[in-house]
């Protein structure tokens, strides 16, 4: 029987100011690290065309995945970027038909020699965001993307594979003993995930998710904390109603402000873009017309989103949006198999680029995510817009009331990278 890879994707976005009162667990013993002697490439050999291609391909996968997940009941939140990057590390060891199926499913159309440096370059660009900007909790802006690889002691991973991980993802191979102590190994990985996500993702690996057949676990963690560029005044938050897809209503705390924002009014939707402090990342809210959510959701793809972004113009917007918090967690094994890469999960998988043999397969892909949105932010930036408006007759602001199901994205403005995708059907659930 083949040894198993467990591919773990840990994702966290924190936009709100919820106080964390979770108890701090005692960390498990640190794992020894086997790492290539080659340092991470800080000036990877790539070009702007490769970056644009990777961003576009990742966006295509993001919305293909949305289509595969949209039938899940209720709210939904995930990080397509984290999923793509963690699977890219796995893809580095794939060969033959396994490699082809993964490329087609994940939209990895750059050759491997260009794909991994492009991911590295994108990570390095994202690491530069938010310098001097504020987080939503009074601390500094944070956007951290980190990787860690956990391997069985004594298992013969190929030096070329370790080089690829070290040079492009900054990840060394941390040695654990799944064979003799799978439970302690699971705790070590979970402790690392919790630490990297400021304790917002705990117990990522459920009991029995790793066992004595496990040989490799790949983890990716994202933590994001940013203040709004323009603050929502808590005194303007009022009790309102959010209209559900089922026709009922639920109470919601509706935040309100009038500000110069990116806005477009399409045939069957409104869209508004809320920038974060530093004006380098933003939340894009897509609000289909009431009664049109399912049709809009079914038609959603990367080209539709790009067209909406290209149509956005800045103007005065009176926005009303609910506070909300979402926690999601699911296995992606069945989803990714159905999307076109079943071979990777079977005894016929070929990950010989990892160990030189065809004795590895993926046993599962686990994803968890968290998002909280409230009024917290920085009081700034709106002043120049108000002053400019005084130069001419003031224009009444457009109104967007986000009181029925909507879709939202968190994206890097400069590169267009979509870091997170979510759907709110009930802000109170």
C-alpha positions as CSV (number, residue, x, y, z in Angstrom):
1,X,0.0,0.0,0.0
2,X,1.3,3.4,-0.9
3,X,2.4,5.8,1.8
4,X,0.2,8.8,2.2
5,X,0.7,12.6,1.8
6,X,-1.6,14.7,3.8
7,X,-1.8,18.1,2.3
8,X,-3.0,20.7,4.9
9,X,-4.0,24.2,4.0
10,X,-4.4,26.6,6.9
11,X,-5.8,30.0,6.2
12,X,-6.7,32.9,8.4
13,X,-8.0,36.4,7.7
14,X,-8.7,38.8,10.7
15,X,-10.3,42.1,9.9
16,X,-12.2,42.7,13.1
17,X,-11.3,43.3,16.7
18,X,-12.8,40.3,18.4
19,X,-10.9,39.6,21.6
20,X,-9.2,36.2,21.7
21,X,-9.6,34.4,25.0
22,X,-8.6,30.9,23.8
23,X,-6.2,29.2,26.2
24,X,-2.6,28.9,25.0
25,X,-1.6,25.3,24.6
26,X,1.9,24.1,25.6
27,X,3.8,23.6,22.3
28,X,4.9,20.1,21.4
29,X,8.6,19.5,21.0
30,X,10.3,21.3,18.1
31,X,10.9,19.2,15.0
32,X,14.4,18.8,13.6
33,X,14.7,20.4,10.2
34,X,16.3,18.9,7.1
35,X,16.7,21.7,4.5
36,X,18.5,22.4,1.3
37,X,21.7,24.4,1.8
38,X,20.4,26.8,-0.9
39,X,18.8,29.9,0.5
40,X,15.5,31.3,-0.6
41,X,15.8,33.3,-3.8
42,X,15.1,36.9,-2.9
43,X,15.3,38.0,-6.6
44,X,13.7,35.1,-8.4
45,X,14.4,34.7,-12.1
46,X,10.9,35.6,-13.4
47,X,9.3,38.4,-15.4
48,X,6.1,40.5,-15.2
49,X,4.4,38.3,-17.9
50,X,4.9,35.2,-15.7
51,X,3.5,37.1,-12.7
52,X,0.4,38.2,-14.7
53,X,-0.1,34.7,-16.0
54,X,0.1,33.2,-12.5
55,X,-2.4,35.8,-11.1
56,X,-4.8,35.2,-13.9
57,X,-4.5,31.4,-13.7
58,X,-4.9,31.5,-9.9
59,X,-8.1,33.7,-10.3
60,X,-9.5,31.2,-12.8
61,X,-9.0,28.4,-10.3
62,X,-10.4,30.5,-7.5
63,X,-13.8,30.8,-9.3
64,X,-13.7,27.2,-10.6
65,X,-13.4,26.2,-7.0
66,X,-16.2,28.6,-6.0
67,X,-18.5,26.8,-8.5
68,X,-17.5,23.5,-6.9
69,X,-18.2,24.7,-3.4
70,X,-21.2,26.9,-3.9
71,X,-23.8,24.2,-3.1
72,X,-22.5,24.1,0.5
73,X,-25.3,25.5,2.6
74,X,-24.9,28.9,4.2
75,X,-21.9,31.2,4.4
76,X,-18.7,30.2,2.8
77,X,-15.1,31.5,3.2
78,X,-11.8,30.2,1.8
79,X,-8.4,31.4,0.5
80,X,-7.8,30.3,-3.1
81,X,-4.3,31.7,-2.8
82,X,-3.4,29.5,0.1
83,X,-4.9,26.5,-1.6
84,X,-3.0,27.2,-4.9
85,X,0.3,27.7,-3.1
86,X,0.1,24.6,-0.9
87,X,-0.8,22.5,-3.9
88,X,2.0,24.1,-5.9
89,X,4.5,22.7,-3.4
90,X,2.9,19.3,-3.9
91,X,2.8,19.8,-7.7
92,X,6.6,20.3,-7.6
93,X,6.9,16.5,-7.0
94,X,4.2,15.4,-9.4
95,X,5.1,13.6,-12.7
96,X,3.4,12.1,-15.7
97,X,-0.4,12.0,-15.8
98,X,-0.6,13.1,-12.1
99,X,1.2,16.3,-13.0
100,X,-1.0,16.9,-16.0
101,X,-4.3,16.4,-14.1
102,X,-3.1,18.7,-11.3
103,X,-2.0,21.4,-13.9
104,X,-5.4,21.3,-15.6
105,X,-7.4,21.4,-12.4
106,X,-5.3,24.1,-10.7
107,X,-4.8,26.1,-13.9
108,X,-1.0,25.8,-13.6
109,X,-0.2,26.6,-17.2
110,X,3.3,28.0,-16.6
111,X,6.1,25.3,-16.9
112,X,7.3,24.1,-13.5
113,X,10.6,26.0,-14.0
114,X,8.6,29.2,-14.3
115,X,5.7,28.5,-12.0
116,X,7.6,28.1,-8.7
117,X,9.8,31.3,-9.1
118,X,6.6,33.2,-10.0
119,X,4.9,32.1,-6.7
120,X,8.1,33.1,-4.9
121,X,8.1,36.5,-6.6
122,X,4.4,37.0,-5.7
123,X,4.9,36.1,-2.1
124,X,7.8,38.5,-1.8
125,X,5.7,41.3,-3.3
126,X,2.9,40.6,-0.9
127,X,5.3,40.6,2.0
128,X,6.0,44.3,1.2
129,X,2.4,45.4,1.6
130,X,1.2,47.6,4.5
131,X,4.5,49.0,5.6
132,X,3.6,51.8,8.1
133,X,-0.1,51.0,7.8
134,X,-2.5,50.1,10.7
135,X,-4.1,46.9,11.7
136,X,-7.7,46.7,12.9
137,X,-6.5,46.1,16.5
138,X,-4.4,49.2,17.0
139,X,-1.2,47.3,16.1
140,X,0.5,47.4,12.7
141,X,-0.9,46.0,9.4
142,X,-0.1,42.3,9.0
143,X,-0.1,40.1,5.9
144,X,1.9,36.9,6.5
145,X,2.2,34.0,4.1
146,X,4.2,31.1,5.5
147,X,4.9,27.5,4.5
148,X,6.1,24.5,6.4
149,X,6.7,20.9,5.3
150,X,6.6,18.0,7.7
151,X,8.2,14.7,6.7
152,X,8.8,11.3,8.3
153,X,12.2,10.7,9.9
154,X,14.5,8.7,7.7
155,X,12.3,8.9,4.6
156,X,14.5,9.5,1.5
157,X,13.2,12.8,0.0
158,X,15.1,13.9,-3.1
159,X,17.6,16.8,-2.7
160,X,16.2,18.4,-5.8
161,X,12.7,18.5,-4.2
162,X,14.1,20.0,-1.0
163,X,16.0,22.6,-3.1
164,X,12.7,23.6,-4.9
165,X,10.9,24.0,-1.5
166,X,13.8,26.0,0.0
167,X,14.5,28.3,-2.9
168,X,10.9,29.2,-3.9
169,X,8.8,28.7,-0.7
170,X,11.3,29.3,2.1
171,X,10.3,25.9,3.5
172,X,12.5,23.3,5.1
173,X,11.5,19.8,5.8
174,X,10.6,19.4,9.5
175,X,11.1,15.9,10.7
176,X,8.5,14.1,12.7
177,X,7.9,10.4,13.6
178,X,4.4,9.6,12.2
179,X,5.2,5.9,12.4
180,X,5.9,5.7,16.1
181,X,3.9,8.8,17.4
182,X,1.3,10.1,15.0
183,X,-0.6,11.9,17.8
184,X,2.4,13.9,19.0
185,X,3.2,14.8,15.3
186,X,-0.4,16.0,14.8
187,X,-0.1,18.2,17.9
188,X,3.2,19.7,16.7
189,X,1.7,20.7,13.4
190,X,-1.5,22.0,15.0
191,X,0.6,24.1,17.4
192,X,2.5,25.6,14.5
193,X,-0.7,26.5,12.6
194,X,-2.2,28.1,15.7
195,X,1.0,30.1,16.3
196,X,1.2,31.4,12.7
197,X,-2.5,32.4,12.7
198,X,-2.4,34.2,16.1
199,X,-4.6,31.3,17.5
200,X,-7.5,31.9,15.1
201,X,-7.1,28.4,13.5
202,X,-6.8,25.8,16.2
203,X,-6.8,22.0,15.9
204,X,-6.5,22.1,12.1
205,X,-5.7,18.4,11.9
206,X,-8.6,16.4,13.5
207,X,-7.9,13.2,15.4
208,X,-6.8,10.3,13.1
209,X,-6.1,12.6,10.2
210,X,-2.5,11.4,10.3
211,X,-1.3,7.9,11.1
212,X,1.6,5.5,10.7
213,X,1.2,5.6,6.9
214,X,1.7,9.4,6.7
215,X,5.0,10.4,5.2
216,X,4.6,14.1,4.3
217,X,2.3,17.0,5.4
218,X,2.5,20.3,3.6
219,X,1.1,23.4,5.4
220,X,0.4,26.9,4.3
221,X,-0.8,29.6,6.7
222,X,-2.1,33.1,5.9
223,X,-2.8,35.8,8.5
224,X,-4.2,39.2,7.5
225,X,-5.1,42.1,9.8
226,X,-5.8,45.5,8.4
227,X,-7.7,48.7,9.3
228,X,-10.2,50.2,6.9
229,X,-8.8,53.3,5.1
230,X,-11.9,55.1,6.1
231,X,-13.5,54.2,9.5
232,X,-17.0,53.1,10.2
233,X,-18.2,55.1,13.2
234,X,-19.6,52.7,15.7
235,X,-22.2,55.3,16.7
236,X,-23.6,55.0,13.1
237,X,-24.1,51.2,13.4
238,X,-27.8,50.5,13.7
239,X,-30.1,47.5,14.1
240,X,-31.4,46.4,10.7
241,X,-32.7,43.4,8.8
242,X,-30.9,41.1,6.4
243,X,-33.1,39.4,3.8
244,X,-32.3,35.7,3.4
245,X,-32.4,33.6,0.2
246,X,-35.3,31.6,1.8
247,X,-37.4,34.8,2.0
248,X,-37.2,35.3,5.8
249,X,-35.3,38.1,7.6
250,X,-32.7,38.0,10.4
251,X,-31.5,40.9,12.6
252,X,-28.2,42.4,11.6
253,X,-25.9,45.1,12.9
254,X,-25.6,47.5,9.9
255,X,-22.5,49.7,9.7
256,X,-22.9,52.9,7.8
257,X,-20.8,55.6,6.2
258,X,-20.7,58.0,3.3
259,X,-17.3,58.1,1.6
260,X,-15.6,58.4,-1.8
261,X,-15.4,54.7,-2.9
262,X,-15.0,52.7,-6.0
263,X,-18.5,51.8,-7.3
264,X,-20.3,50.4,-10.3
265,X,-24.0,49.8,-10.9
266,X,-24.4,46.9,-13.4
267,X,-27.4,45.4,-15.0
268,X,-28.1,43.0,-12.2
269,X,-25.7,43.9,-9.4
270,X,-23.9,46.7,-7.5
271,X,-20.3,46.5,-6.6
272,X,-18.3,48.6,-4.1
273,X,-14.6,48.5,-3.2
274,X,-13.5,49.3,0.4
275,X,-9.7,49.9,0.6
276,X,-7.6,49.1,3.7
277,X,-5.2,51.5,5.3
278,X,-2.3,52.0,3.0
279,X,-4.5,51.7,-0.1
280,X,-2.8,48.5,-1.3
281,X,-5.4,45.9,-0.5
282,X,-9.2,46.1,-0.6
283,X,-12.4,44.3,-0.1
284,X,-14.6,44.1,-3.2
285,X,-18.3,43.5,-2.4
286,X,-20.6,42.1,-5.1
287,X,-24.2,42.6,-4.4
288,X,-26.6,41.0,-6.9
289,X,-30.1,42.4,-7.2
290,X,-32.6,40.9,-4.8
291,X,-33.9,37.7,-6.3
292,X,-31.0,37.3,-8.7
293,X,-28.3,35.9,-6.4
294,X,-28.3,32.3,-7.7
295,X,-28.1,33.4,-11.4
296,X,-25.3,35.9,-10.6
297,X,-23.4,33.3,-8.5
298,X,-23.7,30.7,-11.3
299,X,-22.3,33.1,-13.9
300,X,-19.4,34.3,-11.7
301,X,-15.9,33.7,-13.1
302,X,-12.6,35.5,-13.2
303,X,-13.5,37.4,-16.4
304,X,-16.7,38.7,-14.9
305,X,-14.8,39.9,-11.9
306,X,-12.1,41.5,-14.0
307,X,-14.8,43.3,-16.0
308,X,-16.4,44.6,-12.9
309,X,-13.1,45.9,-11.5
310,X,-12.3,47.6,-14.8
311,X,-15.7,49.4,-14.6
312,X,-15.3,50.7,-11.1
313,X,-15.2,54.5,-10.7
314,X,-14.7,56.6,-7.6
315,X,-17.7,58.6,-6.3
316,X,-19.6,59.4,-3.1
317,X,-21.2,56.3,-1.8
318,X,-23.5,55.9,1.2
319,X,-22.9,52.3,2.2
320,X,-24.7,50.2,4.7
321,X,-23.2,46.8,5.4
322,X,-23.6,44.2,8.1
323,X,-21.0,43.2,10.6
324,X,-20.2,39.5,10.2
325,X,-18.0,36.6,11.1
326,X,-17.5,33.4,9.2
327,X,-15.7,30.2,10.1
328,X,-15.3,27.5,7.5
329,X,-13.6,24.1,7.4
330,X,-13.8,21.3,5.0
331,X,-12.0,18.5,3.2
332,X,-11.2,19.2,-0.5
333,X,-10.4,15.6,-1.5
334,X,-13.7,14.9,-3.2
335,X,-14.0,18.4,-4.6
336,X,-10.5,18.4,-6.3
337,X,-11.1,14.8,-7.6
338,X,-14.3,15.9,-9.2
339,X,-12.7,19.0,-10.6
340,X,-10.2,16.8,-12.5
341,X,-7.3,15.5,-10.4
342,X,-8.5,12.2,-9.0
343,X,-5.2,10.4,-9.9
344,X,-3.3,12.2,-7.1
345,X,-5.5,10.6,-4.5
346,X,-5.1,7.0,-5.7
347,X,-2.5,4.2,-5.7
348,X,-1.7,5.2,-9.3
349,X,-0.4,8.6,-8.3
350,X,3.1,9.6,-9.4
351,X,4.9,11.9,-7.0
352,X,8.3,10.5,-8.0
353,X,9.7,14.0,-8.0
354,X,9.6,13.9,-4.2
355,X,11.4,10.6,-3.5
356,X,12.3,9.0,-6.8
357,X,9.7,6.3,-6.5
358,X,5.9,6.1,-7.1
359,X,5.0,5.2,-3.6
360,X,3.3,8.4,-2.5
361,X,-0.3,9.7,-2.9
362,X,-2.4,12.4,-1.3
363,X,-4.7,11.2,1.4
364,X,-6.6,14.4,2.0
365,X,-6.6,18.2,1.6
366,X,-8.0,20.0,4.6
367,X,-8.9,23.7,4.6
368,X,-10.0,26.0,7.5
369,X,-10.7,29.7,7.4
370,X,-11.9,32.6,9.6
371,X,-13.0,36.1,8.9
372,X,-14.5,38.8,11.1
373,X,-15.6,42.2,9.8
374,X,-16.6,45.2,12.0
375,X,-16.3,49.0,12.2
376,X,-12.6,49.0,13.3
377,X,-10.3,51.1,11.1
378,X,-8.4,54.3,10.6
379,X,-9.9,57.7,10.5
380,X,-8.2,59.2,7.5
381,X,-8.2,59.8,3.7
382,X,-11.8,61.0,3.3
383,X,-10.8,64.6,3.9
384,X,-9.3,65.2,0.5
385,X,-12.4,63.9,-1.2
386,X,-14.7,66.2,0.7
387,X,-12.5,69.2,0.0
388,X,-12.5,68.5,-3.7
389,X,-16.3,68.1,-3.7
390,X,-16.5,71.6,-2.3
391,X,-15.1,72.9,-5.6
392,X,-18.4,72.3,-7.4
393,X,-22.0,71.6,-6.7
394,X,-22.1,68.5,-4.4
395,X,-23.5,65.4,-6.0
396,X,-25.9,63.2,-4.0
397,X,-24.1,60.0,-3.0
398,X,-25.3,56.7,-4.5
399,X,-26.8,54.3,-2.0
400,X,-25.8,50.7,-1.6
401,X,-27.5,48.8,1.2
402,X,-26.0,45.3,1.6
403,X,-29.0,43.8,3.3
404,X,-29.3,40.6,1.3
405,X,-26.8,37.8,0.2
406,X,-23.6,39.0,-1.3
407,X,-20.1,37.8,-2.4
408,X,-16.9,39.4,-1.3
409,X,-13.2,39.2,-2.3
410,X,-10.1,40.4,-0.6
411,X,-7.5,41.3,-3.2
412,X,-4.1,42.8,-3.7
413,X,-4.7,45.9,-5.8
414,X,-1.3,46.2,-7.6
415,X,-1.0,42.5,-8.8
416,X,-4.7,41.7,-8.8
417,X,-4.1,38.6,-6.6
418,X,-7.3,37.3,-5.0
419,X,-6.3,36.2,-1.5
420,X,-9.7,35.4,-0.1
421,X,-13.3,34.7,-1.4
422,X,-16.4,34.6,0.6
423,X,-20.2,34.5,0.5
424,X,-22.5,35.9,3.2
425,X,-26.1,34.5,3.1
426,X,-26.7,35.1,6.8
427,X,-24.5,37.5,8.8
428,X,-25.8,36.2,12.1
429,X,-25.1,32.5,11.5
